Amino acid sequence: MCGICGFITKEPFHLNDLEKMNNTLVHRGPDDNGEVIFQKDGFYFGLAHSRLSILDLSEMGHQPMHSDDSTISIVFNGEIYNYIELREELRAIGYRFRSNTDTEVIIYAYQQWGTNCFNRLNGMFAIAIYDKSKNELILARDRIGKKPLYYYHKYGDFVYASELKAIMKYPAFTKEIRRDVISGYLYHQYISAPNTIFKDTFKLEPGSFLIWKNNTVTIQKYWNIIDRYSNLSNQLITDYKQAKFELNDLLKDSVSKRMIADVPLGSFLSGGIDSSLVTAISQSVSSKPIKTYSIGFDDPEYDESAFANEIADYLGTHHTVMKINTDDMVDLVESIPYYYDEPFADASQIPTMLVSQLAKRDVTVALSGDGGDELFCGYNMYDKLPMVQKLDRYGGILHYLLEETKIKKLNLNEKIPSSVRAVVLNREERTKTQLLYHTLDDLPNRLVKGNSGEVLFFGEDKYPLDNWQMRRMLLDMQTYLPEDILTKVDRASMKYSLEARCPIIDYRIIEYSFQLPHDFKYYKGTKKRILKDLAYEYIPSKLLDRPKKGFGVPIDTWLKTSLSNDLKRFSERTAIMKQGIFEYEVLSELITKLYDNKTNGLEDRVIWSFYVFQLWYREYIEAIF
């Protein structure tokens, strides 16, 4: 795991400015760094790299790395898990390798296959390739978006980096906030690709590559979730035993590939199905006890450490658990904006930071169980969708009565329960599975001044599905998984220079899940059916069968206690009017509800998102960064 950054400009550029950009990424790569600037056809091309050494710890792994003929230069963040097979294939063609790195494999894969090489890579990656012969820069991001890649394009400048803070150090960068993404952020707690908080600045979307040539940018998709689902869902594997056997083989291979490292490796173990299954498989293919890590909470409502302990004992891992309290978590709140770069308010980032800090004491690589919920129907929210889908027709009828008849004059819309109101107002075909937003009475939009932009993701009508559960799973794979879950884990782990690897989101497993009938995933109220049945072959069911807790934290309590003074200061009339982004009256009413204990969970999330935005604003806009 590493950090990359670079630029293209017609203006002369000093190497020490590129070094300043690269220095912001030292937490991603503390072991080595390198910078280089090329000049050709009136343009300056800069490439920089901060290295976290995982494979081939020698100097041969130094980046930027160059081809033998010096026509190709690369900086690369991530891991290519099939690099050994690709290296052998390229050797047979005639390529010679000087190192044992996957980086060098990418260079010659690009020379051999061009941009088609990205289809051949199995891994997590953000890649920048400078092709001197064509005077082109190519950026590429892995299929599901495990590794981040941002770029800024304005006038004659093109800048790219693993994190926004490196782009902010580019001398010509201007910090212009996009107000039209803020209401969506307040609701979702993240800003979805390709957007960022800044104008002219974007995330390269997962499964895409970008080509810069003569200050013109073109972007192409080499892998698309909806296309792959549409093709593969017509090739169903209907034999459950066969499916379970083949999925187990895929998981074993995926885990084994992610255990290849020249540094110590461990596994996160929360005690849930996904992390327990990944840990069990990794222990089954290891010749010695693997190291596992979990966080315990003082509050029993959130604590799952006892379950993780039991599973670790059963599997025979070398387990470490750290008990944390409210002070441990609140102490990390101030660090959120620096490591996340733009407003990001999934509060489970805090315990994720703590478990990463714990693991880093012993290991440099940690396996995680992320992706199981989205691929195999695991979230509690998915339980509600079949009933909501059945009620949708009746919601349409009631909506007609409220909107088109005299009943509307009775203002019954304000008196019906929020859950019913959500079904009634859920009339847009492009957002059918996102109905919870309708319980908020358009709060995120009302909270933002001026052009607050769209909150929901419009595009569900493109999914060829009558099954709302699967429709929402696909939406989550495109949005929530890369933009929230994987972003959270990447920044939290890289804060401590720890590489997190996620075996379940190997693209082969994602595509295999598309070939499984839906009742292999959700069956008579049982979520993640096939994953659970696989896990039971490694771990007794009595150790796994319990309600899902997740990595939640009590943000509503924090906002009313430990963080109350900051929240009050951030929401003062003078501060809000000076900032000019939020509607003071709407905000004031919402915070009064919080202190009167009248807010619901979604409203608490909006307030927390506002609070984190203000932390970010203080860090990057008000302060000199």
C-alpha positions as CSV (number, residue, x, y, z in Angstrom):
1,M,0.0,0.0,0.0
2,C,1.4,3.4,-0.9
3,G,0.5,6.9,-2.0
4,I,0.9,8.4,-5.4
5,C,0.7,11.9,-6.8
6,G,1.7,13.9,-9.8
7,F,0.9,16.6,-12.3
8,I,1.0,17.8,-15.9
9,T,1.5,21.5,-16.7
10,K,3.0,23.8,-19.3
11,E,4.5,26.0,-16.5
12,P,8.0,25.2,-15.2
13,F,7.6,23.1,-12.0
14,H,10.2,22.7,-9.3
15,L,11.0,19.3,-7.8
16,N,10.6,20.6,-4.3
17,D,7.0,21.5,-5.0
18,L,6.4,17.9,-6.1
19,E,8.2,16.7,-2.9
20,K,5.8,18.9,-0.8
21,M,2.8,17.2,-2.4
22,N,4.3,13.7,-1.9
23,N,5.2,14.5,1.8
24,T,1.4,14.8,2.6
25,L,1.2,11.0,1.8
26,V,3.9,9.8,4.1
27,H,1.5,8.0,6.3
28,R,0.5,5.9,3.3
29,G,4.1,5.1,2.5
30,P,6.7,5.7,5.2
31,D,9.4,3.3,3.9
32,D,10.6,5.1,0.8
33,N,9.8,8.0,-1.5
34,G,10.6,9.1,-5.0
35,E,9.9,12.0,-7.4
36,V,10.7,12.6,-11.0
37,I,9.8,15.3,-13.6
38,F,9.9,14.8,-17.3
39,Q,9.7,17.5,-20.0
40,K,8.4,16.8,-23.5
41,D,6.5,18.7,-26.2
42,G,6.1,21.8,-24.0
43,F,4.6,19.9,-21.0
44,Y,6.1,19.0,-17.6
45,F,5.1,15.6,-16.3
46,G,5.6,14.9,-12.6
47,L,5.3,11.5,-10.9
48,A,5.8,10.8,-7.2
49,H,5.4,7.9,-4.8
50,S,5.5,7.2,-1.1
51,R,6.1,3.5,-0.5
52,L,4.9,1.0,2.1
53,S,7.0,-2.0,1.4
54,I,5.0,-5.2,1.2
55,L,6.6,-7.2,-1.7
56,D,10.3,-7.2,-2.6
57,L,11.5,-5.0,0.3
58,S,14.7,-4.2,-1.6
59,E,15.6,-1.1,-3.5
60,M,14.4,-2.8,-6.6
61,G,10.9,-1.9,-5.6
62,H,11.6,1.8,-5.6
63,Q,9.1,4.0,-7.5
64,P,8.7,5.8,-9.9
65,M,9.7,2.7,-11.8
66,H,10.7,2.6,-15.4
67,S,10.7,0.1,-18.3
68,D,14.0,-1.2,-19.7
69,D,13.7,1.1,-22.7
70,S,12.7,4.1,-20.4
71,T,9.6,4.7,-22.5
72,I,7.2,3.8,-19.6
73,S,7.2,5.2,-16.1
74,I,4.8,4.2,-13.4
75,V,3.7,5.0,-9.8
76,F,1.3,2.5,-8.3
77,N,-0.7,2.1,-5.1
78,G,-2.1,-1.3,-4.2
79,E,-1.5,-5.0,-4.8
80,I,-1.9,-7.2,-7.8
81,Y,-2.8,-10.7,-6.5
82,N,-2.2,-12.5,-9.8
83,Y,1.1,-10.9,-10.6
84,I,3.0,-14.2,-10.4
85,E,0.9,-15.8,-13.1
86,L,1.1,-12.6,-15.2
87,R,4.9,-12.5,-14.8
88,E,5.2,-16.0,-16.0
89,E,3.0,-15.3,-19.0
90,L,5.1,-12.2,-19.9
91,R,8.4,-14.1,-19.4
92,A,7.2,-16.6,-21.9
93,I,6.6,-13.8,-24.4
94,G,10.2,-12.6,-23.8
95,Y,10.1,-9.9,-21.1
96,R,12.9,-9.8,-18.5
97,F,12.3,-8.9,-14.9
98,R,14.8,-7.2,-12.5
99,S,12.6,-7.3,-9.4
100,N,10.0,-9.5,-7.7
101,T,7.4,-6.7,-7.6
102,D,4.0,-6.5,-9.0
103,T,4.8,-3.0,-10.1
104,E,7.2,-4.2,-12.8
105,V,4.6,-6.7,-14.0
106,I,2.2,-3.8,-14.6
107,I,4.8,-2.0,-16.7
108,Y,5.3,-4.9,-19.1
109,A,1.6,-5.9,-19.1
110,Y,0.9,-2.3,-20.3
111,Q,3.6,-2.6,-23.0
112,Q,2.2,-5.9,-24.2
113,W,-1.6,-5.2,-24.0
114,G,-2.0,-1.5,-23.7
115,T,-5.0,-0.4,-21.6
116,N,-6.5,-3.9,-22.1
117,C,-4.0,-4.9,-19.3
118,F,-6.4,-3.5,-16.7
119,N,-8.9,-6.3,-17.4
120,R,-6.1,-8.8,-16.7
121,L,-5.2,-7.4,-13.2
122,N,-6.8,-9.0,-10.2
123,G,-6.2,-6.7,-7.3
124,M,-6.7,-3.3,-5.6
125,F,-5.0,-0.5,-7.4
126,A,-4.6,3.1,-8.4
127,I,-2.1,3.4,-11.2
128,A,-0.5,6.3,-13.0
129,I,1.5,5.4,-16.2
130,Y,3.4,8.0,-18.2
131,D,3.9,6.7,-21.8
132,K,6.7,8.8,-23.2
133,S,6.4,7.5,-26.7
134,K,2.8,8.7,-26.9
135,N,3.2,11.6,-24.5
136,E,0.2,10.3,-22.6
137,L,-0.7,9.9,-19.0
138,I,-3.0,6.9,-18.1
139,L,-4.7,6.7,-14.7
140,A,-6.6,3.5,-13.7
141,R,-8.6,2.4,-10.7
142,D,-9.5,-1.1,-9.6
143,R,-12.9,-2.6,-10.4
144,I,-14.7,-2.0,-7.0
145,G,-12.8,1.1,-5.9
146,K,-10.7,-0.3,-3.1
147,K,-7.9,2.2,-3.8
148,P,-8.6,5.9,-4.1
149,L,-7.6,8.1,-7.0
150,Y,-8.4,11.8,-7.3
151,Y,-7.7,14.3,-10.1
152,Y,-7.9,18.1,-10.7
153,H,-8.3,19.5,-14.2
154,K,-8.5,23.2,-14.8
155,Y,-7.1,25.3,-17.6
156,G,-3.7,24.0,-18.4
157,D,-3.2,22.0,-15.2
158,F,-3.9,18.3,-14.5
159,V,-3.1,17.0,-11.0
160,Y,-3.7,13.5,-9.5
161,A,-3.2,11.9,-6.2
162,S,-4.2,9.1,-3.8
163,E,-5.6,11.8,-1.4
164,L,-7.0,15.3,-1.9
165,K,-4.4,16.8,0.5
166,A,-1.6,16.2,-2.0
167,I,-3.7,18.0,-4.7
168,M,-4.3,20.9,-2.3
169,K,-0.5,21.4,-2.1
170,Y,-0.3,21.9,-5.9
171,P,0.6,25.7,-6.2
172,A,-2.2,26.5,-8.7
173,F,-5.0,24.6,-6.9
174,T,-8.0,26.7,-5.8
175,K,-10.2,25.6,-3.0
176,E,-13.7,26.3,-4.4
177,I,-16.4,24.4,-2.5
178,R,-19.2,22.7,-4.4
179,R,-22.4,23.5,-2.6
180,D,-24.4,21.2,-4.8
181,V,-22.9,18.1,-3.2
182,I,-23.4,19.1,0.5
183,S,-27.0,18.1,1.0
184,G,-26.2,14.6,-0.4
185,Y,-23.2,14.4,1.9
186,L,-25.4,15.4,4.9
187,Y,-27.7,12.4,4.2
188,H,-25.2,9.7,2.9
189,Q,-22.3,10.9,5.1
190,Y,-19.9,10.8,2.0
191,I,-19.6,12.5,-1.4
192,S,-20.1,10.0,-4.2
193,A,-17.9,9.6,-7.2
194,P,-17.1,11.2,-9.5
195,N,-17.8,14.3,-7.3
196,T,-15.6,15.7,-4.6
197,I,-16.1,18.7,-2.2
198,F,-14.1,20.9,-4.6
199,K,-14.9,22.3,-8.1
200,D,-12.9,21.0,-11.0
201,T,-11.8,18.0,-8.8
202,F,-13.0,14.5,-9.2
203,K,-12.7,10.9,-8.1
204,L,-11.9,8.5,-10.9
205,E,-14.8,6.0,-10.7
206,P,-14.1,2.3,-10.0
207,G,-13.5,0.1,-13.0
208,S,-12.3,3.1,-15.1
209,F,-9.2,4.4,-16.7
210,L,-8.4,7.9,-17.8
211,I,-6.2,9.1,-20.7
212,W,-4.7,12.6,-20.7
213,K,-3.3,13.7,-24.1
214,N,-2.7,17.3,-25.1
215,N,-4.7,18.6,-22.2
216,T,-7.7,16.6,-23.3
217,V,-9.1,13.9,-20.9
218,T,-11.1,10.8,-21.9
219,I,-12.5,8.3,-19.5
220,Q,-13.5,4.7,-20.3
221,K,-15.0,1.9,-18.3
222,Y,-13.3,-1.4,-18.5
223,W,-15.6,-3.1,-15.9
224,N,-19.2,-2.2,-15.1
225,I,-21.2,-3.8,-12.3
226,I,-24.6,-3.5,-14.1
227,D,-23.2,-4.9,-17.3
228,R,-21.6,-7.8,-15.5
229,Y,-24.7,-8.5,-13.6
230,S,-26.9,-8.4,-16.7
231,N,-24.7,-10.9,-18.5
232,L,-23.9,-13.3,-15.6
233,S,-27.4,-13.4,-14.0
234,N,-28.5,-15.2,-17.2
235,Q,-26.0,-18.0,-16.4
236,L,-27.4,-19.2,-13.0
237,I,-25.9,-22.0,-11.0
238,T,-29.0,-23.7,-9.6
239,D,-27.3,-26.5,-7.7
240,Y,-26.8,-25.2,-4.1
241,K,-24.2,-27.8,-3.2
242,Q,-22.2,-27.0,-6.3
243,A,-22.5,-23.3,-5.6
244,K,-21.3,-23.7,-2.0
245,F,-18.4,-25.9,-3.1
246,E,-17.3,-23.5,-5.9
247,L,-17.7,-20.4,-3.7
248,N,-15.6,-22.0,-1.0
249,D,-12.8,-22.7,-3.6
250,L,-12.9,-19.1,-4.8
251,L,-12.8,-17.7,-1.2
252,K,-9.8,-20.0,-0.4
253,D,-7.9,-18.9,-3.5
254,S,-8.8,-15.2,-2.8
255,V,-7.6,-15.4,0.8
256,S,-4.5,-17.4,-0.1
257,K,-3.5,-14.8,-2.7
258,R,-4.0,-12.0,-0.2
259,M,-1.7,-13.7,2.3
260,I,1.3,-13.3,0.0
261,A,3.5,-10.7,1.6
262,D,7.1,-10.2,2.7
263,V,5.9,-8.6,5.9
264,P,3.9,-9.8,9.0
265,L,0.2,-10.4,8.3
266,G,-2.9,-10.7,10.5
267,S,-6.7,-10.5,10.3
268,F,-9.4,-8.2,11.8
269,L,-11.9,-10.4,13.7
270,S,-15.1,-8.7,14.9
271,G,-17.0,-11.9,15.5
272,G,-19.4,-11.4,12.7
273,I,-20.0,-13.8,9.8
274,D,-17.7,-12.2,7.2
275,S,-14.6,-11.5,9.3
276,S,-15.0,-14.9,11.0
277,L,-15.2,-16.7,7.7
278,V,-12.2,-14.9,6.3
279,T,-10.2,-15.5,9.4
280,A,-11.2,-19.2,9.5
281,I,-10.1,-19.7,5.9
282,S,-6.8,-17.9,6.4
283,Q,-6.2,-20.1,9.5
284,S,-7.0,-23.2,7.5
285,V,-4.4,-22.4,4.9
286,S,-1.7,-21.2,7.4
287,S,0.9,-23.5,8.9
288,K,0.9,-21.5,12.1
289,P,-1.6,-19.5,14.2
290,I,-2.4,-16.3,12.5
291,K,-2.7,-13.0,14.5
292,T,-6.2,-11.6,14.9
293,Y,-7.4,-8.3,16.3
294,S,-10.6,-6.9,17.7
295,I,-11.9,-4.0,19.6
296,G,-14.1,-4.2,22.7
297,F,-16.4,-1.5,24.0
298,D,-17.1,-0.6,27.6
299,D,-20.7,-0.2,26.6
300,P,-22.2,-3.7,26.3
301,E,-24.7,-2.5,23.7
302,Y,-21.9,-2.2,21.2
303,D,-19.4,-4.8,22.5
304,E,-18.9,-7.9,20.5
305,S,-15.4,-8.8,21.8
306,A,-16.6,-11.8,23.8
307,F,-17.9,-13.4,20.6
308,A,-14.6,-12.7,18.8
309,N,-12.7,-14.2,21.7
310,E,-14.8,-17.4,21.5
311,I,-14.2,-17.7,17.7
312,A,-10.5,-17.0,18.1
313,D,-10.2,-19.7,20.7
314,Y,-12.0,-22.2,18.5
315,L,-9.9,-21.4,15.5
316,G,-6.6,-21.3,17.5
317,T,-5.5,-17.9,16.4
318,H,-3.1,-15.6,18.3
319,H,-5.8,-13.1,19.4
320,T,-5.4,-9.6,20.7
321,V,-8.3,-7.5,21.9
322,M,-8.3,-3.9,23.1
323,K,-11.0,-2.5,25.3
324,I,-11.9,1.1,24.5
325,N,-14.1,3.7,26.2
326,T,-15.8,6.9,25.1
327,D,-12.7,9.0,25.7
328,D,-10.6,6.8,23.4
329,M,-13.0,7.3,20.6
330,V,-13.7,11.0,21.1
331,D,-10.0,11.7,21.2
332,L,-9.8,10.6,17.6
333,V,-12.6,12.8,16.3
334,E,-10.3,15.8,15.8
335,S,-8.1,13.7,13.4
336,I,-11.0,12.7,11.1
337,P,-10.7,15.7,8.6
338,Y,-6.9,15.4,8.1
339,Y,-7.0,11.7,7.1
340,Y,-10.2,11.8,5.2
341,D,-9.5,15.1,3.3
342,E,-13.1,15.9,2.5
343,P,-16.2,15.7,4.6
344,F,-16.8,12.0,5.6
345,A,-19.0,11.2,8.5
346,D,-19.4,7.4,8.9
347,A,-18.7,7.4,12.7
348,S,-17.6,3.7,12.5
349,Q,-14.3,5.2,11.1
350,I,-13.3,5.8,14.7
351,P,-13.3,2.2,16.0
352,T,-11.8,1.2,12.6
353,M,-8.9,3.5,13.3
354,L,-8.5,2.0,16.7
355,V,-8.4,-1.6,15.5
356,S,-6.0,-0.6,12.8
357,Q,-3.7,1.1,15.4
358,L,-3.9,-2.1,17.4
359,A,-3.0,-4.4,14.5
360,K,-0.1,-2.2,13.4
361,R,1.8,-3.0,16.6
362,D,2.5,-6.5,15.1
363,V,1.7,-6.6,11.4
364,T,1.8,-4.5,8.2
365,V,-1.0,-6.3,6.4
366,A,-4.5,-7.2,7.8
367,L,-7.3,-9.1,6.2
368,S,-10.9,-7.8,6.5
369,G,-14.4,-9.1,5.8
370,D,-15.8,-6.1,3.9
371,G,-18.2,-6.7,1.1
372,G,-20.2,-9.7,2.3
373,D,-23.2,-7.7,3.2
374,E,-23.5,-6.0,-0.3
375,L,-22.8,-9.2,-2.3
376,F,-24.9,-11.6,-0.3
377,C,-27.7,-9.6,1.2
378,G,-26.6,-9.0,4.7
379,Y,-27.8,-5.6,5.9
380,N,-30.9,-5.4,8.2
381,M,-32.3,-2.8,5.8
382,Y,-32.7,-5.4,3.1
383,D,-35.2,-7.3,5.3
384,K,-37.7,-4.4,4.8
385,L,-37.6,-4.2,1.0
386,P,-39.8,-7.2,0.1
387,M,-42.7,-5.9,2.2
388,V,-42.2,-2.3,0.9
389,Q,-42.2,-3.6,-2.7
390,K,-45.5,-5.3,-2.0
391,L,-47.0,-2.2,-0.5
392,D,-45.8,0.1,-3.3
393,R,-49.0,-0.2,-5.3
394,Y,-51.1,0.8,-2.3
395,G,-48.7,3.7,-1.5
396,G,-49.4,4.9,-5.1
397,I,-53.1,4.9,-4.5
398,L,-52.9,6.7,-1.2
399,H,-50.5,9.3,-2.8
400,Y,-53.1,9.9,-5.5
401,L,-55.8,10.5,-2.9
402,L,-53.6,12.9,-0.9
403,E,-52.4,14.8,-4.0
404,E,-55.4,14.8,-6.3
405,T,-58.5,14.9,-4.1
406,K,-60.0,17.1,-1.4
407,I,-58.4,14.8,1.3
408,K,-55.1,16.8,0.7
409,K,-56.8,19.8,2.3
410,L,-57.0,18.0,5.6
411,N,-53.2,17.9,5.9
412,L,-53.2,14.2,6.7
413,N,-49.8,14.1,5.2
414,E,-48.4,15.5,8.4
415,K,-50.3,13.1,10.6
416,I,-49.5,9.7,9.1
417,P,-46.5,7.8,10.6
418,S,-43.1,8.4,8.9
419,S,-42.8,4.8,7.8
420,V,-46.1,5.1,5.9
421,R,-45.2,8.5,4.6
422,A,-42.0,7.0,3.1
423,V,-44.0,4.4,1.2
424,V,-46.6,7.0,0.0
425,L,-44.0,9.5,-1.2
426,N,-41.8,6.9,-2.9
427,R,-43.1,7.6,-6.4
428,E,-39.9,8.1,-8.4
429,E,-39.0,4.9,-10.3
430,R,-35.3,5.9,-10.4
431,T,-35.0,5.9,-6.6
432,K,-37.4,3.2,-5.5
433,T,-35.1,1.5,-2.9
434,Q,-34.0,4.7,-1.2
435,L,-37.3,5.5,0.4
436,L,-35.9,6.3,3.9
437,Y,-35.1,9.7,2.7
438,H,-38.8,10.6,2.6
439,T,-39.0,10.3,6.4
440,L,-36.7,13.4,6.7
441,D,-39.1,15.9,5.2
442,D,-36.3,17.1,2.8
443,L,-34.1,18.1,5.8
444,P,-30.7,17.9,4.0
445,N,-31.9,20.1,1.2
446,R,-33.6,22.6,3.5
447,L,-30.4,22.8,5.6
448,V,-28.2,24.0,2.7
449,K,-28.5,27.5,1.2
450,G,-29.1,28.0,-2.5
451,N,-28.5,25.2,-5.0
452,S,-28.3,22.2,-2.7
453,G,-28.3,19.6,-5.5
454,E,-29.7,16.1,-5.6
455,V,-29.6,13.8,-2.5
456,L,-30.7,10.5,-3.9
457,F,-29.0,8.4,-6.6
458,F,-31.0,8.5,-9.8
459,G,-30.5,5.5,-12.0
460,E,-32.2,2.5,-10.4
461,D,-34.5,2.3,-13.5
462,K,-31.4,1.1,-15.4
463,Y,-31.2,-2.0,-13.3
464,P,-33.1,-4.9,-15.0
465,L,-34.7,-6.1,-11.8
466,D,-38.1,-6.6,-10.3
467,N,-36.5,-7.7,-7.1
468,W,-35.9,-4.6,-4.9
469,Q,-33.5,-6.4,-2.6
470,M,-31.1,-7.2,-5.5
471,R,-31.7,-3.8,-7.0
472,R,-30.6,-2.1,-3.7
473,M,-27.6,-4.5,-3.4
474,L,-26.4,-3.4,-6.8
475,L,-26.9,0.2,-5.9
476,D,-24.9,-0.3,-2.7
477,M,-22.1,-2.0,-4.7
478,Q,-21.8,1.1,-6.9
479,T,-22.1,3.7,-4.1
480,Y,-22.1,2.7,-0.5
481,L,-19.4,0.0,-0.7
482,P,-16.7,2.0,-2.5
483,E,-17.6,5.5,-1.3
484,D,-18.3,4.7,2.4
485,I,-17.1,1.2,3.5
486,L,-13.9,1.0,1.4
487,T,-13.0,4.7,1.9
488,K,-13.5,4.3,5.7
489,V,-11.2,1.3,5.9
490,D,-8.5,2.7,3.5
491,R,-8.1,6.0,5.4
492,A,-8.4,4.4,8.8
493,S,-5.8,1.7,8.1
494,M,-3.4,4.0,6.2
495,K,-3.5,6.5,9.0
496,Y,-1.2,3.9,10.7
497,S,0.5,2.7,7.5
498,L,-1.4,-0.6,7.6
499,E,-2.5,-2.4,4.4
500,A,-6.1,-3.7,4.6
501,R,-7.0,-6.5,2.1
502,C,-10.5,-7.6,1.5
503,P,-10.8,-11.2,0.0
504,I,-14.6,-11.2,-0.4
505,I,-14.5,-8.4,-2.9
506,D,-12.2,-10.2,-5.3
507,Y,-13.9,-9.4,-8.6
508,R,-14.2,-13.2,-9.3
509,I,-16.3,-13.5,-6.2
510,I,-18.4,-10.5,-7.1
511,E,-19.1,-12.0,-10.6
512,Y,-19.8,-15.4,-9.1
513,S,-22.4,-13.9,-6.8
514,F,-24.2,-12.6,-9.8
515,Q,-24.6,-16.2,-11.0
516,L,-26.3,-17.3,-7.8
517,P,-30.1,-17.4,-7.5
518,H,-31.3,-14.8,-5.0
519,D,-32.6,-17.4,-2.6
520,F,-29.1,-18.6,-2.2
521,K,-28.4,-15.2,-0.6
522,Y,-31.7,-14.4,1.1
523,Y,-34.0,-17.3,2.0
524,K,-37.1,-17.1,4.2
525,G,-35.7,-14.2,6.2
526,T,-32.2,-15.6,6.5
527,K,-29.6,-13.1,5.2
528,K,-26.3,-14.2,3.7
529,R,-27.6,-17.8,3.5
530,I,-24.7,-19.3,1.5
531,L,-22.0,-17.4,3.4
532,K,-23.4,-18.6,6.7
533,D,-23.6,-22.2,5.5
534,L,-20.0,-22.0,4.5
535,A,-19.0,-20.4,7.8
536,Y,-20.7,-23.2,9.7
537,E,-18.3,-25.7,8.0
538,Y,-15.4,-23.9,9.7
539,I,-17.1,-22.6,13.0
540,P,-20.0,-24.1,15.0
541,S,-23.2,-22.2,14.3
542,K,-23.8,-21.5,18.0
543,L,-20.7,-19.2,17.9
544,L,-22.0,-17.3,15.0
545,D,-25.8,-17.0,15.2
546,R,-26.7,-13.7,16.9
547,P,-28.1,-10.3,15.9
548,K,-25.8,-8.1,13.8
549,K,-24.4,-5.1,15.8
550,G,-21.9,-3.6,13.4
551,F,-19.3,-1.0,14.4
552,G,-21.7,1.6,15.7
553,V,-20.9,4.5,18.1
554,P,-23.3,6.6,20.2
555,I,-23.0,9.9,18.2
556,D,-26.2,11.3,19.6
557,T,-24.8,11.0,23.1
558,W,-21.5,12.5,22.1
559,L,-23.1,15.5,20.5
560,K,-25.0,16.2,23.7
561,T,-22.1,15.7,26.0
562,S,-18.4,15.5,25.0
563,L,-18.8,17.4,21.8
564,S,-21.5,19.7,22.9
565,N,-19.4,22.8,23.2
566,D,-17.9,22.5,19.7
567,L,-21.4,21.8,18.2
568,K,-22.8,24.9,19.9
569,R,-19.9,27.0,18.6
570,F,-20.1,25.6,15.1
571,S,-23.9,26.4,15.0
572,E,-23.8,29.9,16.4
573,R,-25.7,32.4,14.2
574,T,-22.6,34.6,13.6
575,A,-20.5,31.6,12.5
576,I,-23.2,30.2,10.2
577,M,-24.0,33.6,8.6
578,K,-20.3,34.3,8.0
579,Q,-19.8,30.9,6.4
580,G,-22.9,31.3,4.2
581,I,-23.5,27.6,3.5
582,F,-26.2,26.5,5.9
583,E,-29.7,27.9,6.8
584,Y,-29.4,29.0,10.4
585,E,-33.1,28.8,11.3
586,V,-33.4,25.2,10.0
587,L,-30.1,24.2,11.8
588,S,-31.1,25.9,15.0
589,E,-34.5,24.1,15.1
590,L,-32.8,20.8,14.5
591,I,-30.2,21.2,17.2
592,T,-32.9,22.3,19.7
593,K,-34.7,19.0,18.9
594,L,-31.4,17.1,19.6
595,Y,-31.0,18.7,23.1
596,D,-34.7,18.1,23.8
597,N,-34.2,14.4,22.9
598,K,-36.8,14.6,20.1
599,T,-34.6,13.7,17.1
600,N,-34.6,10.3,15.4
601,G,-31.6,8.3,14.2
602,L,-31.6,9.8,10.7
603,E,-31.7,13.3,12.1
604,D,-28.8,12.5,14.5
605,R,-26.8,11.4,11.4
606,V,-27.5,14.7,9.7
607,I,-26.3,16.6,12.7
608,W,-23.2,14.5,13.0
609,S,-22.5,15.1,9.3
610,F,-22.8,18.8,9.9
611,Y,-20.4,18.6,12.8
612,V,-17.8,16.7,10.8
613,F,-18.2,19.2,7.9
614,Q,-17.3,22.0,10.3
615,L,-14.2,20.1,11.5
616,W,-13.2,19.7,7.9
617,Y,-13.9,23.3,7.1
618,R,-11.8,24.5,10.1
619,E,-8.9,22.2,9.0
620,Y,-8.8,22.9,5.3
621,I,-10.6,26.2,4.6
622,E,-10.1,28.4,7.7
623,A,-6.6,27.2,8.6
624,I,-3.6,27.5,6.4
625,F,-2.9,24.0,5.0
